[in-house]
Amino acid sequence: MALTEPDFIERDADKITAEMIAKYEADTGKTLYPAQAERLLIDLWAYREMLVRVAVQEAAKQNLVAFAREPMIDYLGELVGVYRLAAQPATTTLQFSVDEALAS
């Protein structure tokens, strides 16, 4: 069974922007319109906030073995005494068989 990725923090840019606009409008008593300077600044801040939240989400996932990437997965393994095996060349054994020989 595949694990679904956990959501540690909201990362939807539209929701973040809506929250910031609602907070601004509640604090100032002004209605913001899309082309206002304040709205453009809020859009910029919301985008930056979304980037930070994506980084937080990725950092949090690195603490889970199922979602960790190198080198963090190696560090998680060390916590329980598990180490990555050293690289080595692959080997294989093949056996060929023929039911009947071809006529020449």
Secondary structure, 3 states (H helix, E strand, C coil): CCCCCCCCCCCCHHHHHHHHHHHHHHHHCCCCCCCCHHHHHHHHHHHHHHHHHHHHHHHHHCCCCCCCCCCHHHHHHHHCCCCCCCCCCCCCCCCCCCCCCCCC
